[in-house]
Amino acid sequence: MINSKETTPRPDAAASGDNGLEEVRLRQQAIGVKLRHMFDQVVNEPVPDEFLDILRRADDRSSTKDGQ
């Protein structure tokens, strides 16, 4: 069964479609801005000392294996 609402175009359909696309673009832009802000915050966080110690120990082990 075909719904007549789906097959009969409305005169204001193009205008509302354009408004819908603009709204979607604005939402995507806002999401992008928030994601960039969150990424910048994560990148600028200091690395915990415990993690740096683990990396140093792994690097030391790697360099001693290469030297043998």
Backbone torsions as a table, in degrees:
resi	resn	phi	psi	omega
1	MET	NA	131.7	-178.6
2	ILE	-95.1	132.2	178.3
3	ASN	-84.0	125.0	-177.1
4	SER	-66.8	-23.0	177.8
5	LYS	-66.9	-32.1	-178.8
6	GLU	-78.3	-27.7	-174.9
7	THR	-96.3	-17.3	-178.9
8	THR	-98.5	110.1	-179.8
9	PRO	-70.7	142.3	176.3
10	ARG	-92.1	148.1	179.2
11	PRO	-63.8	-30.2	-179.0
12	ASP	-93.2	8.3	-177.1
13	ALA	-63.5	-41.5	-179.2
14	ALA	-65.3	-42.1	-179.2
15	ALA	-66.1	-43.3	179.6
16	SER	-69.5	-32.2	176.2
17	GLY	-65.1	-41.0	177.6
18	ASP	-64.2	-41.1	178.0
19	ASN	-64.9	-38.1	178.8
20	GLY	-65.3	-41.0	178.2
21	LEU	-65.3	-40.4	179.3
22	GLU	-64.5	-40.0	178.3
23	GLU	-64.2	-41.4	178.2
24	VAL	-63.4	-43.5	179.5
25	ARG	-62.4	-41.7	179.1
26	LEU	-64.5	-39.7	177.9
27	ARG	-65.0	-43.8	179.1
28	GLN	-62.2	-40.5	178.9
29	GLN	-64.3	-42.6	179.1
30	ALA	-63.9	-40.6	177.5
31	ILE	-63.3	-42.8	178.8
32	GLY	-61.0	-41.7	179.2
33	VAL	-63.5	-45.0	179.8
34	LYS	-63.3	-42.8	-180.0
35	LEU	-63.6	-42.2	177.9
36	ARG	-62.6	-40.5	178.9
37	HIS	-63.0	-45.5	179.1
38	MET	-63.8	-41.7	179.4
39	PHE	-61.5	-44.7	179.5
40	ASP	-61.1	-39.0	178.3
41	GLN	-63.7	-43.4	-179.3
42	VAL	-66.1	-42.7	-178.6
43	VAL	-63.5	-34.8	-176.6
44	ASN	-87.1	-1.4	177.0
45	GLU	-70.9	142.8	178.1
46	PRO	-71.6	151.4	178.0
47	VAL	-82.4	129.1	-179.8
48	PRO	-60.9	144.0	-179.6
49	ASP	-58.2	-38.2	-179.5
50	GLU	-61.3	-39.4	179.8
51	PHE	-68.9	-40.2	177.3
52	LEU	-61.9	-38.9	177.2
53	ASP	-62.3	-43.4	178.2
54	ILE	-60.8	-43.3	179.0
55	LEU	-64.6	-40.0	178.6
56	ARG	-63.2	-44.4	179.7
57	ARG	-63.2	-41.1	178.5
58	ALA	-64.7	-39.7	179.1
59	ASP	-66.5	-40.9	178.1
60	ASP	-62.5	-44.1	178.9
61	ARG	-63.0	-39.9	-179.8
62	SER	-65.5	-41.3	-178.1
63	SER	-72.1	-31.3	177.5
64	THR	-72.4	-33.5	176.9
65	LYS	-68.4	-36.8	179.9
66	ASP	-70.7	-30.0	-177.7
67	GLY	-78.6	-16.4	-177.3
68	GLN	-83.5	NA	NA
